[in-house]
Amino acid sequence: MMGCLVPLAMLLLTLSPITTKAQAPLKAQAPQTTQYQEDEARLIRQIFDSALVSGRSYPMLRDLCKKAGHRLSGSAGAAKAVELMFAYLSELGLDSVWLQPVQVPRWVRGEAEKGTVRVDGLASDYRLRLLALGGSVGTGSQGVHGEVIEFGNLEDLEQADSLQVRGRVVFLNKPFDQRPVNSMAAYGGCIDIRFDGARLAASKGAIGVMIRSLTHRLDSFPHTGSMQYGDAKVRIPAVAISTEDAEWLSQTLRTQKRLGKRPRVSLYTNCYELPDTLVGEGAHDDGAGCAHAVEAIRLLKAVGYQPASSLRVVLFMNEENGARGAKVYADWSASVGEKQKVGLESDRGGFAPREFSSESSLERIKALQPWLRFLDPYGVYAIRKGGSGVDVGFLRPQGTELFGLIPESQRYFDYHHAATDVFESVNRRELELGSASMAALLYLLDQESR
Amino acid sequence: MMGCLVPLAMLLLTLSPITTKAQAPLKAQAPQTTQYQEDEARLIRQIFDSALVSGRSYPMLRDLCKKAGHRLSGSAGAAKAVELMFAYLSELGLDSVWLQPVQVPRWVRGEAEKGTVRVDGLASDYRLRLLALGGSVGTGSQGVHGEVIEFGNLEDLEQADSLQVRGRVVFLNKPFDQRPVNSMAAYGGCIDIRFDGARLAASKGAIGVMIRSLTHRLDSFPHTGSMQYGDAKVRIPAVAISTEDAEWLSQTLRTQKRLGKRPRVSLYTNCYELPDTLVGEGAHDDGAGCAHAVEAIRLLKAVGYQPASSLRVVLFMNEENGARGAKVYADWSASVGEKQKVGLESDRGGFAPREFSSESSLERIKALQPWLRFLDPYGVYAIRKGGSGVDVGFLRPQGTELFGLIPESQRYFDYHHAATDVFESVNRRELELGSASMAALLYLLDQESR
């Protein structure tokens, strides 16, 4: 999900043969003979058995996390990740494996950020746990220093008097809404402070911005992610602080206000060309997606399936901070006259699969419901209307039918864009089940082409 | 699930008023008016919102794990757990809270077990990671020493010549079947080596038994659990070794056999009256069940629901090694002429809820399906035929309708009966969703009594 730190997002495609002829219309309903159902059920059983007994998603993800690690676009880790996954794919006996050049923005975190808060009466400054937001400018070696002013959301900041904001550091303290069971909804409700906070704060004269980390948890890990300056005239540094620090700071601001005082913050962020070692391994976001995609194809081969369509795995560079890989790929695909029938993305982590989302019409989705009899035994309960993924989304203009894998989401934001997103946070069985679910859906979709 | 280490299993009951009159027949179908559906949906929304925003399952479980910790029947931890949960329940403003005396078997692990394998040619003995099985006799301070003989399952041991087994230590190396997506099925397929291995091995003249730990993972943590001697004439010590050690030992036995050699094992287990500090906190199994049960009732009160039936939380002592708490409770309930309408158990960990199991008729289960429209938005996808739980099972003779909470099961055996089953392995949101799901089902069932 918006894998700024893990730009190797994935995409798995079934293609109709590469021609320029119009696509065959999608069938309203898969054939329903008993023989068909038995064949389907047997092959899908083989896929899941193979995945759970001898699946390779988990060792593949271990390699990706431990050998490449952090892999922001343009970094040494990203290059290593490309090399590793190219080697994996080359071993699968596919018709071809190739690399597609792509220009990416190259933002480098540099040395570890520092931040302190000076509170009147405290013997020493409070040390914040923070990360620069992806795409932010640095503070320079002199740092940024100023009084803190807190807002609960962008609307309040928008309405604030510029005189109050000018020369100060804006603290955007918008907590996750804990209520949505689909935890992505909480993310959607807060992401504006990360994307747009710096632009808006700068327009009011602020000299820096600190956001509360986007996570359900109350803990000490800052969560980063991309931001954008848009049409900002002045670019001010932007950081995320941990939720625990956000709670402390908010309470301190309230207490000090009663005393007529206002704490001051000092921020130091660095944009040197040095590798970052502080942020996680991008295990769930979205190393898991890479492993899912490669392994889905390997599983179909492992069970001896001969596809009717061409199947292609695409691992995208730069999913979050630009989606350049997806753009270049979609442009290339259109330019060579491909009609890609189906796109399936995994970008929501390596948790146990629960559903598939589909961008198709409700009529088409209804027609797919009988497939649940093949998927339900493995814990995939639903195919529902919903977004697919950032990368496959660029194929929408081609008329590609788009799907997304939807795993259990409760733990996603425990790890998202934080140092905790490491291989050890992934469960082997949950990861392998995701790969097998992807393979099973591809198989069912591919059968429609027969 | 079979919480030998965590004998505070739980049970949550809706009771019809305590009379001896015959139960009203179960309704085939809940009322389906639009108003009914809106009321249902709104109250269930309130339950889930309350659980996710300000639920108390998680802090309650932290207390249970960190203040009582390990709580095998008859231990100081068990007494502390009773005290803690009594205090929690007393704060809820229930009609009454009481303790029910129960006699329990008191098996004490004693000092940490030791085990080594002597292999010809190895400079030093290999140190096994092991735990005594619950209920096993100790080895005595002299230990048990003998050659190792491996069997892949009880059937092979059954057919073996006693001359081969006599005077040796039997190693039962039956790995989990990785294929079942419902991971409880893998447990069911292996539990015979733990329950029955010592009795059978002793009948062939073995002097000790070592089982491969019952888990999907290949790691260094031994997983214990109860065993029984049945009609065994001789009681021999039984231990579980980690899966990594089982793999090593099996391979070593094969290599040595080619050289005409047979490794010897030495086992030391102790049954002193000392608290055990080696085994986990019983967080998933089944501290989570206790928290689910208490919190479900608290949530119903928190949203202002006035139940039609009496609701009772029961936290059972001694779920695995005897189920004495459940027996005493069921006997008492029958003796005072209660007719308990519904029993709902949570004993499968604090993972995200997915389904409810029901022991009712298929007709009744079919009639309950419309409730899924209220549960599906929270990730509870199904109500299916299946076992409820060990403790509520004792109410079957009363005609009680039995349900079980079925959470995601992939990680259950990573922690089951091992030192890894600690509070930190539980996710707050997943735990609270379990409590809310229990509250929602209780609410729907209670509405049937109106």
Interface residues (C-beta under 8 A of the other chain):
Chain A: F48 D49 L52 V53 Q178 R179 V181 S183 H216 R217 A352 R354 P377 Y378 G379 Y381 A382 E408 Q410 R411 D414 N427 R428 R429 E430 L433
Chain B: F48 D49 L52 V53 Q178 R179 V181 S183 H216 R217 A352 R354 P377 Y378 G379 Y381 A382 E408 Q410 R411 D414 N427 R428 R429 E430 L433
